[in-house]
Amino acid sequence: MPCPWWKRRRGGELESSFRILVSDGGSQEGVGLRALKKMDLNEDEDVLAMLKGSQFCKIRSLKWHKARFYRLQEDCMTVWFQRRYRHPKSHHVFSLQHIEAVRQGHQSEGLRRYGGAFPSSCCLTITFKGRRKNLDLAAPTEEEAQRWVRGLAKLRARLDAMSQREKLDHWIHGYLHQADSDHDSKMSFKEIKHLLQMVNVTMDDMYAHQLFKECDSSQNERLEDAEIEEFLRRLLKRPELEEIFYRYSGEDQILSAAELLEFLRDQGEEGATMAQAQHLIRTYELNEKAKQHDLMMLDGFMMYLLSPEGAVLDPSHRDVYQDMTQPLSHYFISSSHNTYLTQSQIGGASSTEAYIRAFAQGCRCVELDCWEGPDGEPVVYHGHTFTSKILFRDVIQVVRDHAFLLSPYPVILSLENHCGMQQQSTMARYLRTILGNMLVTETLDGKIPKELPSPEQLKGKVLVKGKKQIVHQNEEAPSDLPDDQEDEVKLLNSSQVSLEGKPSRQQQKEEFGSFSSSGEKEEAEKLLKVKSLTKRRKSSTPKLEESVLCYIEEGKEEQDEESEEGEEGEAEAGEYRKQTKRKFQISSGLSDLVVYCCTSHLNATDLPGTQPQPCWVPSLNERKARKFIKEAGNNFVRHNACQLCRVYPLGLRMTSANYNPQEMWNGGCQLVALNFQTPGYEMDLNNGRFLVNGKCGYVLKPDFLRQRDTTFDPERPGPPQTTLIIKVLTAQQLPKLNREKPNSIVDPLVRVEIYGVPRDCAQKETNYVLNNGFNPYWGQTLQFSLGAPELALVRFVVEDYDATSFNDFVGQFTLPLYSLKQGYRHIHLFSKDGASLSPATLFVHIQIKISGPTPEICGYEGGCLCPWGSSHHELALFGRQSWGFTLAGCPESCCALGDGWTPSEKVLT
């Protein structure tokens, strides 16, 4: 049934507006068909219709409805769209690789609000990875909308199933078509030079022309068909892979199963078998005759090294492989701060889509800042700021519909409650009626828990984190605000910043000195600027002044967010504090839903020797958590072995910047909340931490962070005993940063960064390679020493070197050190927003060495914690009777290094 909106348009005018001009009368469709044939979709009606293109209405608001023409490009990997009026000519495209999901119907916040004029069956939403806004579209007919939904699903599924070699072939042929300016399927030398610029490489004209002449067997100054394929084969040649292949294959230049097995064992895979080698040949060898005789050619060897089995990430860690039956406090849990925001926390938009994106990234703890709304409906937004508001009810519906699509393990709703009793009851009603059986309303066994349940026990369940109702009526119940807010108010009062007074330079200096990092100082400087601006504009912009000051002084609730949920937002500066100070009451209906995650206070005096309270969850701002780690490291780790602890960014981070989460993981904090909407190295670390274990949002903490009597202290982790050696060899097909400047070629360098305990943190980089983003070679070795490798994250970063300014980011990949595979490995790069940059890769060789006693001498029955153990910071057994050593400082006096003892070295497998 046609959409009524389209009937109101003038058919002829609309049709002519989108007439596609094809210079060669159909060659684009021919190229598209060849691309589809490679993807086994050359006869699919949906995809063929997408190649021809469709008219849509793009929807942004109730009044903003614009006609757009969308067409699948001939590479079948990008979609091009054209505005109604083509002057100036538009070149707008998006890649299928950047699509997060495609939904049909009114399944987005935008379409639910603004798509009422369009039938649900005619609407679809395309969501993207990263910060790009959703694309809400309405098709003329239901059939047209379904064609695009089905077609995009097929193309994305085929794209995910493509091997790296297939992606590379697809990628290079896409550029080949673009470089063929006259679309005659032949390549002149000028077009070849254009192709080289497009794929990010500068080649000497003499060498390029020599290569061109060698491939031009017809000698007609044009390359065609087999000649083009030969040119591409030479262009894509990998000398470093050939050298490795010939080293193991010998003179016949063919790998037998036995020779491949030797290679695998040299890679560090000591458990490799002949059956495994034969399986790899059957999987990746392209030549059928060689496959039948269990032989592997060079192309098959390259296919294997470019596959997931040849990647740097251990394939066995891609699925859930860890024990999921331990208490929740034994896991790092992917957590989001101010989840509802899509931009900054001062004036950014709030959206339910932000929750959907967080769940799509594996987030298991989301935050809801709940405030009084009109018509008795609680709303979620960043209080006392210019952020927009969304309904609490809509957020809970999103939790129901999206929380368990990618991970079955429990979700924690972290409530920051600013509502009155009536709307708290409304919140409780929505939680019960919308979530139903998903919601945990009582302990699993009906008893007071002595430890938290496991993720396995709580599969498909939603936990509420909030304040419990206080039993004693005479006590004043703290509000759902963080404890950190009190610290911020002290800062405000001490600096004597108000509408009536201006702080001195010395006071500002002292204020900045209280911050422990340069990032915090920058945020504090921004805060003073805002307050100074507010003072100057007092008479002319009272609304701005009121809102900003309310945010600075009360809205820091967000900071201590539920944290110690109460000390709190009532503590305000000056008169504002007196006006807002009140007793905070908690609805019994909402209190009853808080079962395993009751917010509580945590002070330094509470850490040593306290009885574990498994259901108490303190929330700390980053500064307070950092202080605990530095001043009471071991006691803080012991506390976090039995209880959950949430850490969140300082409220002074008005741009929604993030802090380094690794510091908090070092202290055993489970719920390390970050602003998911803000890309940067901090989110790269978070994505890397939760890349493993099936991306389920739960990662088991190292054993020394789970033991109640652990002696581990992140500030004093013991002597380095692990050596990581990375030889950076080459990169392949790095993306072009400035596509509008054809002559702009990247000068890439590689930096390897280690994040872990303070002693282990380091970064080293290679030299840069001039004008080559296609196949640069480094051959440089970077070495790192580690004392706590179980906590370490390794981040590989590629940048474009710039001598006059900061280097430009090209791509990165982050993963835990314990998930690194040794040997020759490919690293598949990601963009800032977490989208794949395929076929861009790094090629490296990795070796991990452990220095320490061999397992044979570890025979002491009692055992003790020893920094020289075969497993770092965990139980290491030494033979006291056979060796007779005594180690000063060891509580058991059972293990030691005697005179003349030399540590052995072994390679990790």
URTA-V826103 format. One line per field, one symbol per residue. ss: DSSP state (@ for helix, = for strand, . for the rest). phi: phi as a letter, one per 20 degrees, with the letter a starting at -180 (. if undefined). Layout:
BEGIN
ss = ???
phi = ???
END
This chain:
BEGIN
ss = ...@@@@...@@@@@@@.........@@@@@@@@@@@@......@@@@@@@@.======.....========.....======........====@@@======....@@@@@@.....@@@======......=====..@@@@@@@@@@@@@@@@@@@@..@@@@@@@@@@@@@@@@......==.@@@@@@@@@@..=...@@@@@@@@@@@.......==.@@@@@@@@@@...@@@@@@@@@@@.....==@@@@@@@@@@.......@@@@@@@@@@@...@@@@@..==.@@@@@@@@@.@@@=.=.@@@.........=@@@======....=........=..@@@@@@@@....=======..@@@..==.........==@@@@@@@@@@@........=======...@@@@@@@@@@@@@@@@@@=..............=.......=====.................@@@@@@@@@@@@.........@@@@@@@@@....@@@@@@@@@@@@@@@@@@@.....@@@@@@@@@@@@...@@@@.............@@@@@@@.......@@@@.....====...@@@@........======@@@@@@@@@@.@@@@@@@@@@..====............@@@@@@....====......@@@@@@@@@...@@@..===..@@@................===========...............========......====......=....==========..@@@.========.......=========@@@=..========.....=================..@@@......==.........==...@@@@....................====..
phi = .ffgffffeegffffffdfeedfdmpffffffffffffemcfdeffffffffobecdedcbfdeccfbddbffffmccddccffdecfgdcebceffeeeaccdnedcffffeddffdggfedbcdddfmefffdeccefcfffffgfffffffffffffeffffffffffffffffffffeldmcdeffffffffffembdcggfffffffffeefeldmbdblffffffffffefdgffffffffeenfflceefffffffffffoefefcfffffffffedfeefffffdlccegffffgffeegfdefeggfefdfcefddeggfecfcfcddlgfedbfeecfeebfffffffffenfdcddcedcfcflmdfcdaegmceffdcfggfffffgfecfdfdceegddeeedecefffffffgfffgfffelfffedbffdmdffebffegffdgmdddddaeefeffffeeffffcefffffffgffffelebfecdffffffffffffeebfffffffffffffffffffdgfecfffgfffffffedffggfejeheiacpeffdemfffffefaeedcffffffeeddcefbebdgfeffmeffcgeecfdcfgfffffgffebgfffffgffdcfbdcbffffefemfddfffgffgenfeeeecffedfqfffffffffdfelmlenccffggfedefdfdfcfeceoffccdddcdeebcclffefdffdgeedfdfcddddddafgfefabccefedflbdebfcdmdddccdcdcffefdddecdcefcfdbffefdabbcbfffdfeenfbedeecegenefdgefbdccdccccddrffgfeecfffmbecfeffcfmdfddceffedmecdfnffeldcadefnfdfeccefd
END
